[in-house]
Amino acid sequence: MKYAIFTDSTSDLTLEERQSYGIWPMIYEQIITYDGSDIAVDNPAEFYRHLENGDYKPGPLRTSSGSFGAAAKVIDDIIAKTDEDVAIVYAGISPYMSSGSVQTVRLTLDEYAERYPKRKFIYVDTQCISNGLGTYLQYLAKYGGDDIATYGQQLGKHIVHLFTESNLNFSAQSGRYNLIQRIAMMMMSITHLSPWMYFPSDDKLSMDGRIRRGDKILHEWADYYAEHVADDNEFVRIGYGGTKSQERAEKFIRILENKTGITRDKIQLAYVSPIVGAHTGDTVLSFFFKQRDER
């Protein structure tokens, strides 16, 4: 079966990457606002420059689900440019992180299925977010069987999602943590501690109880990769936010190369998209790869 796979603006994939990996070049866009004014999602460098300058503060910086029209625009484009035997597949953000976006696209797919009965419209639960979704999509795009939904759900359970931040104030005000957790996150920001944050396959964004200073967490990530990487793992993907986060990402790459022997051509370095960065701030650093067992 042939597939036209499209995703959303949380996948952290650039237009060039989507085209290279065989993902539909158009995306379903979510929206960022600051004090009610829209912010462009297609220029990460400018977005993080504003964060570093203090132009955007935690709280007034918000994200919201895209509209039915935004999803329909992508689907209309695929229908106009592909044959009827090409199944249209939405593989976007985990519903745990953005149930509104997923619900909007699923309702749109249902409506189009009624309008175009000869077409197949498929929703895939990726269980992934951010550059983890970008990692996932590169594997999904290579699938050639006839049950992409089942394959995609199993694949998502093996894409490791690791995060850390040195300024947790944005995450503390993201609405995903209770009061005690938010207070702890703000205290860690003041004392410059970095937590090991992760997103397991049961869709509950979590934080390791231990805290680290300096580069300890980077060495732990490299050790974890060496122990758990899947035999068919083809690459790793590292996401960063602002300038200092990018410098830390480069340091992690050197640690990863020295500890595991991975070569630079198998390491993808990319921005964390503004949609995700609105919840994490400019100090976010993330690491993604495919592991043997479920994450």
Salt bridges, closest charged atoms under 4 A:
GLU17 OE1 - ARG237 NH2 2.96
GLU46 OE2 - HIS50 NE2 3.74
ASP55 OD2 - HIS50 ND1 2.72
ASP77 OD1 - LYS81 NZ 3.01
ASP85 OD2 - LYS2 NZ 3.12
GLU111 OE2 - ARG115 NH1 3.86
ASP208 OD2 - ARG210 NH2 3.07
ASP208 OD2 - ARG212 NH2 3.88
ASP215 OD2 - LYS251 NZ 3.24
GLU220 OE1 - ARG212 NE 2.77
GLU220 OE2 - LYS216 NZ 3.63
ASP223 OD1 - LYS259 NZ 3.09
GLU227 OE1 - HIS228 NE2 3.92
ASP232 OD2 - LYS290 NZ 2.74
GLU234 OE1 - LYS142 NZ 2.45
GLU250 OE1 - ARG264 NH2 2.93
